[in-house]
Amino acid sequence: MAGVLALYVDLTRSNAELAKMNRQIENGRFVMQLLQNELWHAGFWDAHMPSLPSISPPVGVPNPCVAFSTWDAGYIGDMFLIPVQGYAAGNALPVECSGIVTNPQPDSDVLVIRYASTCVAGAMGCEDYNEAKLYLQNQMCGDTSHANYVASAKDAPVLGAPGMTVYKKNCTTIADRRKLRVSMFYVRNYSVSAGDGIPTLMRADFDKSGGDVIMQSAQPVIEGVQSVKFEYGRDLDDDGVADVFDDCTSCTALDWANVVAVQVRVLARNLEASSGHADNKTYRLGSITLGPFNDGFMRHVYTGYVYLVNQAGRREKP
């Protein structure tokens, strides 16, 4: 009986450890898949094709946490040129982000991604159109005598301007409305309640709140994500290929506009400690090394390279 009981205890313990490891693996893969999918969409503006930064450079790096009511033409132009930007660990975020990025992990980065929705508002599987929200439309009507033609919008996208009608090329069909998506990703040092010690990937989205469209409070997405680090590949000669990679700590607006690839590194850990385990390893995430943590949690690093299709594809030369 003692032998059977010992065997049962060992099997139960082994199954519990296997379940912990499987969950950690799934969480790590899910984080990579989520970030890769978002980055693939970065810089998609439907029919709008922003000029190359070398021709029309951005004026400044857009603040992702200011309300839409404060945007002007310059801000919108910079936003189209900089669909991906980040804040390396330790770098200060704009003061407007202080209520959105809360309790961040000190060794993890913040990532901002912008693009127009890949589905048209009201289409099957896509959110219905809401005139109070923010949408991207491209004015394709070239008939200058048309009553609803807006000269300033001929080649530039219009962001949900009330009362403005935007048409396709036939000047009759309303142009597609694609919701503008701006998202921030970061790692918070707890999951459900402060002090639970479970680092969690958080996501904040730009959407309607009250009478304005603003960056919403961040929501938990995936638990057990201890750190996320990004390195940005910048194209220095307009050929669509990244020439230099770094964490862009000192990047200018022009540097961000030239980002064509992102290296993603994720450190995931078990949600529960393993009895008798001491994590004395170190983990390399790009330019930094984390650990040893000397605790009972098992960890693993996941890496991925993301080619920014929209940003780089416009630069490719035959």
C-alpha positions, 0 to 999 in steps of 0.5 A, spaced: 500 500 500 505 504 501 508 503 494 502 504 491 501 511 494 508 513 493 507 511 485 500 515 485 503 521 489 509 521 484 504 521 478 500 526 480 506 531 481 508 529 474 502 530 471 501 537 475 508 539 472 506 537 465 500 541 465 504 547 468 509 547 462 504 546 457 500 552 459 506 556 459 508 553 452 501 555 450 501 562 453 508 563 450 506 561 443 499 565 443 503 572 445 508 571 439 502 569 434 498 575 437 504 580 436 506 578 430 499 578 427 498 585 429 505 587 426 503 584 420 497 589 419 501 595 421 501 601 416 495 598 412 491 604 410 486 601 405 488 605 398 492 610 402 499 610 400 503 615 404 509 618 401 516 615 403 519 618 409 525 620 405 521 625 401 516 627 406 519 626 413 515 626 419 515 632 424 514 628 430 513 622 434 505 621 435 503 621 442 499 615 442 495 617 449 492 623 447 484 624 445 482 624 437 479 631 439 486 634 440 489 631 433 491 636 427 493 635 420 500 634 422 499 629 427 495 625 422 500 625 417 505 623 422 501 617 424 500 614 417 508 615 417 509 611 423 505 605 424 509 602 429 513 605 435 515 603 442 518 605 449 524 601 451 524 599 458 526 605 463 524 610 457 519 615 460 512 615 456 508 621 455 505 623 461 498 622 458 499 615 458 500 614 466 493 612 467 494 607 461 500 603 462 500 602 470 504 597 474 509 595 468 514 590 469 521 594 469 525 590 464 519 590 459 518 594 453 511 598 451 509 597 443 504 601 439 501 599 433 497 603 428 493 600 422 486 601 419 481 595 420 482 589 415 474 588 415 469 594 412 465 596 418 458 593 417 461 587 413 459 580 416 464 578 422 466 586 423 463 591 428 457 595 425 458 602 423 458 607 429 458 615 427 461 616 434 467 612 433 473 613 428 474 610 421 478 611 415 475 613 408 479 614 402 476 619 397 477 616 390 472 621 387 476 625 381 470 629 379 471 636 381 464 638 379 461 633 384 457 637 389 460 632 395 467 632 392 472 635 397 479 637 394 483 637 400 481 629 401 482 627 394 489 623 395 489 623 403 484 619 407 479 622 411 478 620 419 471 620 420 469 627 419 462 629 421 458 631 415 463 629 410 461 624 404 467 620 401 466 616 395 469 611 391 472 612 384 465 612 381 463 618 385 456 614 387 458 609 392 460 611 399 467 609 400 469 603 405 469 605 412 475 602 416 475 603 423 482 606 425 486 601 430 491 604 435 493 599 440 498 599 446 502 592 449 506 592 455 507 587 461 504 589 468 507 586 474 500 583 476 494 579 473 487 580 477 489 584 483 496 588 485 500 583 489 498 576 486 505 576 483 503 574 476 506 578 470 501 579 465 501 582 458 496 588 457 493 591 451 489 598 451 485 600 445 483 607 442 476 607 442 470 611 444 469 613 451 464 619 453 464 624 447 471 623 445 475 617 442 481 616 447 486 610 449 482 606 453 484 603 460 489 597 459 486 590 459 489 583 461 490 578 455 495 573 457 498 571 464 505 568 465 508 573 460 514 576 464 518 580 459 517 582 452 523 586 448 523 589 441 528 590 437 526 595 430 529 594 424 530 600 420 531 601 412 536 606 411 536 606 403 529 605 401 530 598 399 525 595 404 530 591 407 532 593 414 540 595 415 540 596 422 537 593 429 536 596 436 531 597 441 530 605 438 532 608 445 534 614 441 530 614 435 527 620 432 521 621 428 524 619 422 528 613 425 521 610 427 518 612 420 524 607 417 522 601 421 520 595 416 521 589 421 521 588 428 525 582 432 520 580 438 523 576 444 518 574 450 520 571 456 514 566 459 514 563 466 509 558 469 503 561 473 505 556 479 512 555 482 514 548 482 516 544 488 524 543 489 525 547 483 530 553 483 531 557 477 538 559 476 539 560 469 540 567 465 535 569 459 538 573 453 533 578 450 536 582 445 541 587 448 539 585 455 540 579 460 535 577 465 536 572 471 538 568 475 531 569 479 533 563 484 525 562 485 521 556 483 518 558 477 520 555 470 521 559 464 522 559 457 524 565 451 520 565 445 523 569 439 520 571 432 522 576 426 516 580 423 517 583 416 512 589 416 509 588 410 506 594 409 511 599 411 517 595 407 513 592 401 512 600 399 519 600 398 521 594 394 524 595 388 524 590 382 
